[in-house]
Amino acid sequence: MPASPHHNPFADWLRTHAVALDHLGPEAPLDDLEPLRAIIGDARVVAIGESSHFINEFASMRERILRFLAERCGFTVLAFEYGFSEGFPLDAWAQGEGTDDDLSARLVGTVPVGVDEPLRWIRRHNRTAATPVRFAGVDIPAAGGSLLPALAPVADYLRRIDPETLPVVQEAMRIAESFAGGSAAVAAPAWARLATAEQNALSATLTRLLIRFRSVEPLYVSRGDQHSYDIAVRRLEGACHADYTFRAMADLFAGKGLTADTSARDVYMAESVLWHLERLEPGTRVVLAAHNAHIQKTPVSFNGQLTGLPMGQHLHRALGDEYFALGLTSTTGHTADMPRDENTPFGFTIDATALEPAEPGSIEAAFADAELGLSIADLHQARPQEAHGNADLAPGPDRIRIQSAYLHTPILEAFDAILHTPTSTVADNLENM
């Protein structure tokens, strides 16, 4: 991409501070990623983002960084923007359960967000690794597409522990089944078409279940064990957060949403990361893969309206400098826009949209004006507190791509580093979308 005719001071900073990378392929040598070791420091959770799902280059770089962090920096968990409840059987597969060919069947009916190749690498890695890499889901069930992946295991738990309460969860499942879909883009409109009495009955039933679980914890643990109880409660919390999200999204689209009311999904993801951390060995380090808009440490606003507090903001608040956010973006090529279409399996189609020249003020414009290729920039060095009174330090960018649009946020506060790929291409294995 040609440089902008307007002088971009932050591009000058990037020219002298960004580190060039040599390889994009996930199986390529890892030596060029060594500068990342110092950039992340002692972070316990390193989040790797992407400005759009379904992009080949982002998937390749995330898998490559996972390899580097696991093989050279001692990271032993991959947490993913994938259902908390659904993550447990995938972790079992990654640890060697079943056959190598089983994974596709386990992922049937899920949005292809790029979890398959990292899982295949983990399974291969674990065959010879002294310390295996685990997989952890952190999201609400089916990313808001259905409550059933969380409620069905809760029902199984109650059959063993409290059959008397089983009809309550079965009633919630009956309502949930009536609007279940492959993603929130299907389920949310279907939920909105439910009778108000059904919507309210679902919320009331889920709340009743959650309060009962918490109220009788000693009884349930005495009939089973603490770990199974903890998982069941977390699954139930996921269903509650998903149910809240349906209401929040319906109100947002109706123009009457409360400020930041779509935060329920992101706080659940953040709390799921912390849930896993609390149960892992002390010192365990986690790679976290999710969209840039989930991992950023600043609030999410569109058209000046505060719409959500992202997972990264919650994790930064809880972990401080032990949380590290690495955003991924590109300057040319195509991105994957997702126009809604309820007649498709996941409620949207994928449009390969050509990227326009980067907007002035964006991090992409700075990389373009610096004429950099595949590279990574440690933004810590650009922050005012790190400048040691350097009056020549350029002001930071104030926006970053989100698909073909832009999310306005102070980039130096939102991310700890940015990895730039000079071009991006939309995955070609999306024919079933």
QUILINBEL-V475516 format. One line per field, one symbol per residue. ss: DSSP state (h for helix, s for strand, l for the rest). A space follows every 50 residues. Layout:
ss=???
//
This chain:
ss=llllllllhhhhhhhhhlssllllllllllhhhlhhhhhhllllssssll llllshhhhhhhhhhhhhhhhhhlllssssssshhhhhhhhhhhlllllh hhhhhhllllllllhhhhhhhhhhhhlllllllsssssslhhhhlllhhh hhhhhhhhhhhlhhhhhhhhhhhhhhhllllllhhhhhhhhhlllhhhhh hhhhhhhhhhhhhhhlhhhhhhhllhhhhhhhhhhhhhhhhhhhhhhhhh hhhlllllllhhhhhhhhhhhhhhhhhhhllllllssssllhhhhlllls ssllssssllhhhhhhhhhhhhsssssssssssssssllslllllllsll sssslllllllshhhhhhhlllllsssshhhhlhhhllllllllllllss ssllssssllhhhhllsssssssslslllllll
//
